[in-house]
Amino acid sequence: MDENKIEQIELTASEEAEKLRKDRPSGRRRSLLSYQRRKGLYGLCFISLWLVGTIVFFLIPLGKSLAYSFCDVKIKQGGKDLTWKGLANYDYAVNADKKFVDNLEATLLETLWKTPLIIIFSLFIAVILNQKFRGRALARAIFFLPVIIATGPVFKVISGDMDSTGNIGGEQFSTMFSTDLVGQLMQFLGIYGLSDKMGLIISTVADNIFGIVWNSGIQILLFLAALQNIPPSAREAAQIEGATSWEFFWKITFPYVSPFILANLIFTIIDTFTNPMNTVMKRILDKKNEWAFGEASAMAWIYFLIIIAAIGIITFIVNKFIYYEVE
Amino acid sequence: MAGTTSPEKMSRKQLKKLRMQGLSREERGYLRRKAAADKVWPLFRFVILFGLSFVILYPLIYMVSCAFRDRSDMSDPTVMWITRHHTIDVIKDTMKAMNFWETLRTTLLLNIGCALVQVISCAITGYGFARFDFRGKKLLFGIVIMMILVPMQVIALPLYTQFRFFLGRFNLIDTMWAMYLPAMTGNGIRSGLMILIFRQFFRGLPKEIEDAAYIDGCGPLRTFIQVMVPNAASAFLTVFLFSVVWYWNDYYVSMTFFVHTETVATMLTNLDSRLGAALFNNATIQIDEREKIVWKEAGCLLSIAPLIIMYIFLQKYFTEGIERSGLVA
């Protein structure tokens, strides 16, 4: 009896196995496909919360502001009145609003010379902070301090933005760094031959040391992270070959951190462009406070497109010089 | 003279000389230059670091120095750093003008809550982008990049109307929802950057641990919570700290959405008029602009003190966390 039962069970089992084997090719493909599709669905689930938020709090407002830029916006009781104006707002921003164009030029120029300086400076400091010496932890703590302060209103006060806070302490502070020390030093050294423009450039840079130091906290952090990724074997090899630290920097350190230069460049540009303290931003906000929403939106969009273009060009150029480690 | 025969008894100088003789000219030159650089460089380094540290710390020292001095000291030319009259009255006055404890409570409530929900929502989104393939992923990720690039100022006004007539009837202006809702859905302050960090971080984790969890029959959500999150603890902490700092420092967004709710940052931005109303409203008191500095510096000090305290205790996570988190990839 028992044996019979077992036999029967075995039989049914083998039958089932046969059945399964027949079904398998198509069945397996189906399950694989649905597995992938399922994974895709899971992914969508993971980002769905963000997607809803982005549509409500980002894409719709963005679309609206684009619409405003082509319209004449009038605020009235309980809503807004939009009338189509075409490119008139853009025309106004570029051709009629002299202040906007001037501010734009000034901001672009400032970004153009400040960004490379911030990059060079932060790389230099990162290399120093990566060396071993006494008091390194303290030095690091001090140099990262701007990271937590520089985005806030306190920085507005201490960087001497007197208009908004009426703070004279700031003025007193900023004059401390803008005495003509460099000019006097050069005269002392007997350097008269430099053209005036060159002298001007050098002294502006010296005057802006404060801004540069205070704006390179995150960049130093990123470069330091990159420096710590350099394998010790590379360092050893260079030492055995007798490389000087100068050669070591250019042949080993620089190639390793070059991808981070791009990241830092982009970060710095975004940071300076989107800083509410920069003059173009101020102009846009002023326009907004004058209830000229159409013009303000048009200006914001022009500005935004310039940012995108700048980042695109820089990424394109820098990418040609970057060394990516092949794994 | 016996020293010349046995090397142990030779002085170090002689030993060095002997070793130098065995080297070629280039090698000797290299060593000499290296020795010189090793001596000069630390001094040079110290000067640079000291000078730049001064540039960074100057405003803070000035703040502390001003906040504890009597206002008459501002006009005293002999007072530079050390005050003649120590007082904490200025701090007390400023605290009263800023309604400090009440404001601090609001700020902390807003800050820590928003930072927390924002970190969670951004981590979930970042994980979705890092590990799953779905249609339109590239396009959606492009939107994340856009979120980093578009300044808040561009969308502030439409966003205001959005909150003013939320879902057609609710008015969320001047309620904490105006800050919490975007944070909850991964659209708070600098969310784009955080999503990017988390995506990079989760991509850097080995895929095997997840596969193991899947084989053991773990669903994706459970895998995320039980396997990935514990691995990402340090990244979470770092992003959370930065989020707290950014929310703390934000005044633009809060000033757009809040009318009566005040955070420390908005309070400081309006400190001038507030001081005028609270302290100098008396027409009989004439106070020099220069002497007002003491109150302003005290306000600055008060508003960054909590951040500085947090930084001192958690500094390690600020600086080391970034190195370990995904930005390095």
Boltz contact constraints between the chains, C-beta under 6 A:
constraints:
  - contact:
      token1: [A, 39]
      token2: [B, 132]
      max_distance: 6.0
  - contact:
      token1: [A, 40]
      token2: [B, 134]
      max_distance: 6.0
  - contact:
      token1: [A, 42]
      token2: [B, 132]
      max_distance: 6.0
  - contact:
      token1: [A, 42]
      token2: [B, 220]
      max_distance: 6.0
  - contact:
      token1: [A, 43]
      token2: [B, 128]
      max_distance: 6.0
  - contact:
      token1: [A, 43]
      token2: [B, 132]
      max_distance: 6.0
  - contact:
      token1: [A, 43]
      token2: [B, 134]
      max_distance: 6.0
  - contact:
      token1: [A, 44]
      token2: [B, 134]
      max_distance: 6.0
  - contact:
      token1: [A, 46]
      token2: [B, 124]
      max_distance: 6.0
  - contact:
      token1: [A, 46]
      token2: [B, 127]
      max_distance: 6.0
  - contact:
      token1: [A, 46]
      token2: [B, 128]
      max_distance: 6.0
  - contact:
      token1: [A, 47]
      token2: [B, 125]
      max_distance: 6.0
  - contact:
      token1: [A, 47]
      token2: [B, 128]
      max_distance: 6.0
  - contact:
      token1: [A, 49]
      token2: [B, 121]
      max_distance: 6.0
  - contact:
      token1: [A, 49]
      token2: [B, 185]
      max_distance: 6.0
  - contact:
      token1: [A, 50]
      token2: [B, 125]
      max_distance: 6.0
  - contact:
      token1: [A, 50]
      token2: [B, 186]
      max_distance: 6.0
  - contact:
      token1: [A, 52]
      token2: [B, 185]
      max_distance: 6.0
  - contact:
      token1: [A, 53]
      token2: [B, 185]
      max_distance: 6.0
  - contact:
      token1: [A, 53]
      token2: [B, 186]
      max_distance: 6.0
  - contact:
      token1: [A, 53]
      token2: [B, 187]
      max_distance: 6.0
  - contact:
      token1: [A, 54]
      token2: [B, 187]
      max_distance: 6.0
  - contact:
      token1: [A, 57]
      token2: [B, 182]
      max_distance: 6.0
  - contact:
      token1: [A, 57]
      token2: [B, 187]
      max_distance: 6.0
  - contact:
      token1: [A, 58]
      token2: [B, 187]
      max_distance: 6.0
  - contact:
      token1: [A, 61]
      token2: [B, 155]
      max_distance: 6.0
  - contact:
      token1: [A, 61]
      token2: [B, 158]
      max_distance: 6.0
  - contact:
      token1: [A, 61]
      token2: [B, 159]
      max_distance: 6.0
  - contact:
      token1: [A, 62]
      token2: [B, 155]
      max_distance: 6.0
  - contact:
      token1: [A, 64]
      token2: [B, 158]
      max_distance: 6.0
  - contact:
      token1: [A, 65]
      token2: [B, 154]
      max_distance: 6.0
  - contact:
      token1: [A, 65]
      token2: [B, 155]
      max_distance: 6.0
  - contact:
      token1: [A, 65]
      token2: [B, 158]
      max_distance: 6.0
  - contact:
      token1: [A, 128]
      token2: [B, 45]
      max_distance: 6.0
  - contact:
      token1: [A, 139]
      token2: [B, 49]
      max_distance: 6.0
  - contact:
      token1: [A, 141]
      token2: [B, 315]
      max_distance: 6.0
  - contact:
      token1: [A, 142]
      token2: [B, 53]
      max_distance: 6.0
  - contact:
      token1: [A, 142]
      token2: [B, 56]
      max_distance: 6.0
  - contact:
      token1: [A, 144]
      token2: [B, 319]
      max_distance: 6.0
  - contact:
      token1: [A, 145]
      token2: [B, 56]
      max_distance: 6.0
  - contact:
      token1: [A, 148]
      token2: [B, 245]
      max_distance: 6.0
  - contact:
      token1: [A, 148]
      token2: [B, 307]
      max_distance: 6.0
  - contact:
      token1: [A, 148]
      token2: [B, 311]
      max_distance: 6.0
  - contact:
      token1: [A, 151]
      token2: [B, 249]
      max_distance: 6.0
  - contact:
      token1: [A, 152]
      token2: [B, 249]
      max_distance: 6.0
  - contact:
      token1: [A, 152]
      token2: [B, 265]
      max_distance: 6.0
  - contact:
      token1: [A, 153]
      token2: [B, 251]
      max_distance: 6.0
  - contact:
      token1: [A, 153]
      token2: [B, 265]
      max_distance: 6.0
  - contact:
      token1: [A, 153]
      token2: [B, 268]
      max_distance: 6.0
  - contact:
      token1: [A, 153]
      token2: [B, 269]
      max_distance: 6.0
  - contact:
      token1: [A, 154]
      token2: [B, 300]
      max_distance: 6.0
  - contact:
      token1: [A, 154]
      token2: [B, 304]
      max_distance: 6.0
  - contact:
      token1: [A, 157]
      token2: [B, 300]
      max_distance: 6.0
  - contact:
      token1: [A, 158]
      token2: [B, 59]
      max_distance: 6.0
  - contact:
      token1: [A, 165]
      token2: [B, 272]
      max_distance: 6.0
  - contact:
      token1: [A, 166]
      token2: [B, 272]
      max_distance: 6.0
  - contact:
      token1: [A, 167]
      token2: [B, 296]
      max_distance: 6.0
  - contact:
      token1: [A, 168]
      token2: [B, 289]
      max_distance: 6.0
  - contact:
      token1: [A, 168]
      token2: [B, 290]
      max_distance: 6.0
  - contact:
      token1: [A, 169]
      token2: [B, 293]
      max_distance: 6.0
  - contact:
      token1: [A, 210]
      token2: [B, 55]
      max_distance: 6.0
  - contact:
      token1: [A, 213]
      token2: [B, 52]
      max_distance: 6.0
  - contact:
      token1: [A, 213]
      token2: [B, 55]
      max_distance: 6.0
  - contact:
      token1: [A, 221]
      token2: [B, 322]
      max_distance: 6.0
  - contact:
      token1: [A, 225]
      token2: [B, 322]
      max_distance: 6.0
  - contact:
      token1: [A, 225]
      token2: [B, 323]
      max_distance: 6.0
  - contact:
      token1: [A, 225]
      token2: [B, 328]
      max_distance: 6.0
  - contact:
      token1: [A, 228]
      token2: [B, 323]
      max_distance: 6.0
  - contact:
      token1: [A, 242]
      token2: [B, 30]
      max_distance: 6.0
  - contact:
      token1: [A, 274]
      token2: [B, 151]
      max_distance: 6.0
  - contact:
      token1: [A, 276]
      token2: [B, 252]
      max_distance: 6.0
  - contact:
      token1: [A, 300]
      token2: [B, 154]
      max_distance: 6.0
